[in-house]
Amino acid sequence: MYQPKKRTLPLYSAAWARLRAQVLAEQPLCVDCQAMGYVTPATEVDHIEDSREDYSDDNRRENLVGRCTPLSQPEDCPQHG
């Protein structure tokens, strides 16, 4: 049965906006593209370790990275697919 995520920080909260801005300021380039030798701006914040069994997300700073939009949805990425 589907259960919505129990987010520790709602996506549209001021706290998430601040944390997202912090991650993108600290990692302005996509970490995965950098590892492959590309220079691509990070536009999304993604979890290193995704949802736990209780469908909550670990929003600690050390669990968040900056990624480009295609790599946050890898199946849509022509450059890296």
C-alpha positions as CSV (number, residue, x, y, z in Angstrom):
1,M,0.0,0.0,0.0
2,Y,1.3,3.5,-0.9
3,Q,2.5,5.6,2.0
4,P,3.5,9.2,1.4
5,K,7.0,10.2,2.7
6,K,7.1,11.5,6.3
7,R,9.6,14.3,5.4
8,T,11.6,15.7,8.3
9,L,11.7,19.0,6.3
10,P,8.7,19.7,4.0
11,L,9.9,20.5,0.5
12,Y,8.2,23.9,0.4
13,S,9.4,25.0,3.9
14,A,11.8,27.9,4.6
15,A,14.1,25.4,6.3
16,W,14.4,23.3,3.2
17,A,14.9,26.3,1.0
18,R,17.8,27.4,3.3
19,L,19.4,23.9,3.3
20,R,19.0,23.6,-0.5
21,A,20.6,27.0,-1.0
22,Q,23.5,26.0,1.3
23,V,24.1,22.7,-0.6
24,L,24.1,24.4,-4.0
25,A,26.4,27.2,-2.7
26,E,28.9,24.7,-1.3
27,Q,28.6,22.4,-4.3
28,P,27.9,24.5,-7.4
29,L,28.9,21.7,-9.7
30,C,27.2,18.3,-10.1
31,V,29.3,15.9,-8.1
32,D,28.7,13.0,-10.5
33,C,29.5,15.0,-13.6
34,Q,32.7,16.2,-12.0
35,A,33.7,12.6,-11.3
36,M,33.3,11.9,-15.0
37,G,35.3,15.0,-16.1
38,Y,32.3,17.2,-17.0
39,V,31.7,20.7,-15.7
40,T,27.9,20.9,-15.2
41,P,26.1,23.2,-12.8
42,A,24.3,21.6,-9.9
43,T,20.6,22.5,-10.1
44,E,19.1,19.9,-7.8
45,V,19.8,18.6,-4.3
46,D,19.7,14.9,-3.9
47,H,20.1,12.4,-1.1
48,I,23.2,10.2,-1.0
49,E,21.2,7.6,1.1
50,D,17.6,7.8,0.0
51,S,14.5,7.0,2.0
52,R,14.7,4.8,5.0
53,E,12.1,2.0,5.6
54,D,9.8,4.4,7.2
55,Y,9.7,6.6,4.1
56,S,11.4,9.5,5.7
57,D,14.4,11.3,4.3
58,D,17.7,11.9,6.0
59,N,18.1,15.6,5.5
60,R,21.4,16.0,7.3
61,R,23.8,18.2,5.3
62,E,26.3,15.3,5.0
63,N,23.6,13.2,3.3
64,L,22.9,15.8,0.6
65,V,24.7,16.5,-2.7
66,G,24.3,18.9,-5.6
67,R,23.4,17.2,-8.9
68,C,22.4,18.4,-12.4
69,T,18.8,17.9,-13.3
70,P,19.5,15.0,-15.7
71,L,21.4,13.0,-13.1
72,S,18.7,13.5,-10.5
73,Q,16.6,11.5,-13.1
74,P,19.4,9.4,-14.8
75,E,17.1,7.7,-17.3
76,D,16.5,11.1,-18.9
77,C,20.1,12.0,-19.3
78,P,21.4,11.9,-22.9
79,Q,24.9,13.0,-21.9
80,H,25.4,10.3,-19.3
81,G,23.0,7.6,-20.4
